[in-house]
Amino acid sequence: MAAAAGLGPDVLIEVFKALGNPARLQIMQWLKDPDTHFGAYEPIADRRTVGVCVTHIQAKSGLAQSTVSSYMSTLERAGLVRPTRVGKFTHYRRDEERLAELAAAIDTTL
């Protein structure tokens, strides 16, 4: 049984592993509504189009910078977020198109 949109079991496993960490799952939830969850931080760029600065994710999470960088790399490899460089900072936003593909694959596969 093939997954929707050409997303095979290996892709789904990588996504589930990425989201299996409570902090990474929380970050994905925050990024769903960045204006609400990061409103206390002065945006460097538009949160909706460019994303949330990694320093703001780090500050909100209370995790070490290296941990947040590792977590964001994991989410990026799983195709859940897209990075955008603004000056010396990386901003992250959810990849909503990819998330829709994953939802369809889950619906078809499971």
ZAZA-596301 format. One record per residue (C-alpha): residue number from 1; residue in three letters; x, y, z. Coordinates in steps of 0.2 Angstrom, whole numbers, plus 5000, padded with zeros to 4 digits. Each point is the difference from the previous one (the first is absolute). Layout:
<sites>
+-----+-----+------+-------+------+
:   i :  aa : east : north :   up :
+-----+-----+------+-------+------+
: NUM : ALA :    X :     Y :    Z :
...
+-----+-----+------+-------+------+
</sites>
This chain:
<sites>
+-----+-----+------+-------+------+
:   i :  aa : east : north :   up :
+-----+-----+------+-------+------+
:   1 : MET : 5000 :  5000 : 5000 :
:   2 : ALA : 5008 :  5016 : 4994 :
:   3 : ALA : 4999 :  5017 : 5010 :
:   4 : ALA : 4992 :  5015 : 4992 :
:   5 : ALA : 5010 :  5012 : 4990 :
:   6 : GLY : 5014 :  4988 : 4999 :
:   7 : LEU : 5004 :  5001 : 5018 :
:   8 : GLY : 5007 :  4983 : 5005 :
:   9 : PRO : 5001 :  4992 : 5017 :
:  10 : ASP : 5018 :  5006 : 5003 :
:  11 : VAL : 4994 :  5018 : 4998 :
:  12 : LEU : 4986 :  4997 : 5012 :
:  13 : ILE : 5011 :  4992 : 5013 :
:  14 : GLU : 5012 :  5015 : 4999 :
:  15 : VAL : 4986 :  5012 : 5003 :
:  16 : PHE : 4993 :  4990 : 5015 :
:  17 : LYS : 5017 :  4999 : 5007 :
:  18 : ALA : 5002 :  5019 : 4998 :
:  19 : LEU : 4983 :  5003 : 5008 :
:  20 : GLY : 5003 :  4987 : 5014 :
:  21 : ASN : 5010 :  5012 : 5010 :
:  22 : PRO : 4989 :  5011 : 5011 :
:  23 : ALA : 5010 :  5016 : 4997 :
:  24 : ARG : 5001 :  4998 : 4981 :
:  25 : LEU : 4981 :  4997 : 5000 :
:  26 : GLN : 4997 :  5015 : 5011 :
:  27 : ILE : 5011 :  5011 : 4988 :
:  28 : MET : 4989 :  4994 : 4985 :
:  29 : GLN : 4985 :  5005 : 5010 :
:  30 : TRP : 5007 :  5017 : 5004 :
:  31 : LEU : 5005 :  5003 : 4981 :
:  32 : LYS : 4982 :  4996 : 4995 :
:  33 : ASP : 4995 :  5017 : 5007 :
:  34 : PRO : 5016 :  5010 : 5002 :
:  35 : ASP : 4992 :  5017 : 5003 :
:  36 : THR : 4991 :  4993 : 5016 :
:  37 : HIS : 5015 :  4990 : 5006 :
:  38 : PHE : 5014 :  5011 : 4996 :
:  39 : GLY : 4991 :  5017 : 5002 :
:  40 : ALA : 5011 :  5005 : 5015 :
:  41 : TYR : 5015 :  5000 : 4989 :
:  42 : GLU : 5004 :  5014 : 4988 :
:  43 : PRO : 5000 :  4992 : 4983 :
:  44 : ILE : 5015 :  5002 : 4989 :
:  45 : ALA : 4990 :  4995 : 4984 :
:  46 : ASP : 4982 :  4996 : 4997 :
:  47 : ARG : 4995 :  4985 : 5010 :
:  48 : ARG : 4987 :  4994 : 4988 :
:  49 : THR : 5011 :  5000 : 4984 :
:  50 : VAL : 5018 :  4998 : 5006 :
:  51 : GLY : 4997 :  4991 : 5017 :
:  52 : VAL : 5006 :  5002 : 5018 :
:  53 : CYS : 5018 :  5004 : 5004 :
:  54 : VAL : 5009 :  4985 : 5008 :
:  55 : THR : 5005 :  5011 : 5014 :
:  56 : HIS : 4982 :  5003 : 5004 :
:  57 : ILE : 4996 :  4982 : 5000 :
:  58 : GLN : 5015 :  4997 : 5011 :
:  59 : ALA : 4994 :  5014 : 5012 :
:  60 : LYS : 4982 :  4993 : 5001 :
:  61 : SER : 5005 :  4982 : 5002 :
:  62 : GLY : 5014 :  5004 : 5013 :
:  63 : LEU : 5011 :  4987 : 4992 :
:  64 : ALA : 5018 :  5002 : 4996 :
:  65 : GLN : 5004 :  5007 : 4983 :
:  66 : SER : 5009 :  4985 : 4994 :
:  67 : THR : 4985 :  4989 : 5005 :
:  68 : VAL : 4988 :  5011 : 4991 :
:  69 : SER : 5011 :  5000 : 4984 :
:  70 : SER : 5000 :  4981 : 5001 :
:  71 : TYR : 4981 :  4999 : 5002 :
:  72 : MET : 4997 :  5012 : 4985 :
:  73 : SER : 5012 :  4990 : 4989 :
:  74 : THR : 4990 :  4985 : 5004 :
:  75 : LEU : 4984 :  5008 : 4996 :
:  76 : GLU : 5007 :  5007 : 4984 :
:  77 : ARG : 5007 :  4983 : 4995 :
:  78 : ALA : 4983 :  4992 : 5003 :
:  79 : GLY : 4993 :  5014 : 4988 :
:  80 : LEU : 4989 :  5008 : 5013 :
:  81 : VAL : 5008 :  5017 : 5000 :
:  82 : ARG : 5009 :  5012 : 4988 :
:  83 : PRO : 5015 :  5010 : 5005 :
:  84 : THR : 5003 :  5018 : 4993 :
:  85 : ARG : 5016 :  5009 : 5004 :
:  86 : VAL : 4997 :  5019 : 5005 :
:  87 : GLY : 5017 :  5008 : 5004 :
:  88 : LYS : 5009 :  4989 : 5012 :
:  89 : PHE : 4984 :  4991 : 5006 :
:  90 : THR : 4990 :  4986 : 4994 :
:  91 : HIS : 4981 :  5001 : 5000 :
:  92 : TYR : 4989 :  4985 : 5000 :
:  93 : ARG : 4982 :  4998 : 4994 :
:  94 : ARG : 4989 :  4985 : 4998 :
:  95 : ASP : 5000 :  4992 : 4982 :
:  96 : GLU : 4981 :  4999 : 4999 :
:  97 : GLU : 5000 :  4992 : 4983 :
:  98 : ARG : 5011 :  4986 : 5006 :
:  99 : LEU : 4989 :  4998 : 5016 :
: 100 : ALA : 4984 :  4998 : 4989 :
: 101 : GLU : 5009 :  4987 : 4990 :
: 102 : LEU : 5005 :  4991 : 5016 :
: 103 : ALA : 4982 :  5001 : 5006 :
: 104 : ALA : 4994 :  4992 : 4984 :
: 105 : ALA : 5014 :  4986 : 5001 :
: 106 : ILE : 4995 :  4996 : 5018 :
: 107 : ASP : 4981 :  5000 : 4995 :
: 108 : THR : 5004 :  4988 : 4986 :
: 109 : THR : 5013 :  4989 : 5009 :
: 110 : LEU : 4992 :  4999 : 5017 :
+-----+-----+------+-------+------+
</sites>
